[in-house]
Amino acid sequence: MEKSIKSPIGEIQDYYNSYMDLGEGYIVDLVLATRISLRFKKPLWLVIQGVPSSGKTEVLKMLKDDPMCHLLYDITGKTLLSGANGAEGGYIPREVKDEGILIFPDFTTVLSGPKYTQSNIMSQLRVIHDGNASKLTGIDTERKKPWSGKVGLLVAVTDAIEVFKKKASILGERWLYYQHSVPEFNPIDYKKPSIPTEFPKKELDEYIDMMNKLDLPEWPDDLNIKINCAAKWIAMSRTVVHRDSRTKEIIQIFRPEEPFRLRELLFTLMRSLILIHTHYNKRTNDIFMSVVFSCIPIDRMAIISSTFHSEDGSVSKGYLNDLLPYSKSKIHSLLEDMVKLSLIVKKEDKYYLELTFGKLYANWY
C-alpha cells in the first residue's frame, strides 16, 4: 500500500500558529503559491500588505534556504541591474540568473526612500518582470550584461504602499496585493509562547518538488469567466484620478488599464493555489477573492463594500462620514472620483454601484 503524502500546509500552519496567530493563515498559502508559480511562464508578483509586527517577515523566511529564492534586505537603484566594474551586470544576472524569486521582507524602506531612488528601483522591477533587461545594465557596451529570464517577486510592506497603489496603474501595474491581517491582540490573556526549534523544511522541499511535477487539473469554463471579470473589475476600480495638490480640483481622469496583464497574474494565482490544494475548493476561492479585494485602494474598497452590503444597495455621505475613519473632505473627494469613474452613481442624496460595474462585481464574486 502506497504511503500517502501529507500536505505540508497544515504542518506549516501548525508551526507558525504555535507561537503567533495568523488567523485564517492565507499568507502561508500565498507564499507557497508564489514559490510554485515559478513553474509557469510568468511567476507571481505578490505584495503582502499589513501592519507592522503582524508576522509578514516571519512567514516569508519560510523560503530563506530555498536555492531558487533570494532574500534582499537592502536595495538601491543599481542593486538589481548595474553596469559598474565588478558588478557582473547586477544582482539579477549574477545571482538569480535565468530564474528565481526575489523576496523583500521589508519593502517599506524603499517606499520611504528618496523619490529618485524609488523611481529607479520601480523602473528596474518593471523591466525585470518583462523578462529582458539588456538595455539597462550599463553604458559601456563592452561591460553590458544582457539578461533574459523569469523572476517572481514576494514583498512584505506596511500600508505605506497605499500611496503607490493609487497611482501605479498608470505606470503599468505588475503585481497583485494581499492585505494580511491578524486577530486583535488581547493584552489580558496574552502569554508569550516559545518558538519551536525545528521548521518542517524537509517536508516543504519534498512538497515543492512534487508540486513542480504535478499536471494542472482542468477547471470549468465558468472559472475562466470569473477570472476575466475579476481582472476587468480591478482595472476599473483602481483607475487613477489626478488632482491639483493645492486646489484639490480634478486635473485629469486617466483611462483604465487594459486587464490583460492582470488576467495573466490572476490565472497564475489560481493555477498555483489549485496545485497546492490539488483542486479548486472553498479555500482557494476565498484566497482568490481576498487578493482581488486587496488590489483596490483601501479607501475606495471601503465605499464599494459599504454600498454592496447595505440593505438597499445604497449609502449616503452622512452614513459614510460616521462609518469610515476619513475626514469629510476626503470622503467627498472619494465619492466624486468614483462617480467620475462610473463606479458609483448618485441619485438624490444616495450613492449606488453603477449598473455595469455592479454586474461585473456579481459575475466574479
Summary of the structure (lengths in Angstrom):
residues: 365
radius of gyration: 21.8
end to end distance: 42.1
largest distance: 73.8
contacts: 1074
relative contact order: 0.13
helix: 47%
strand: 13%
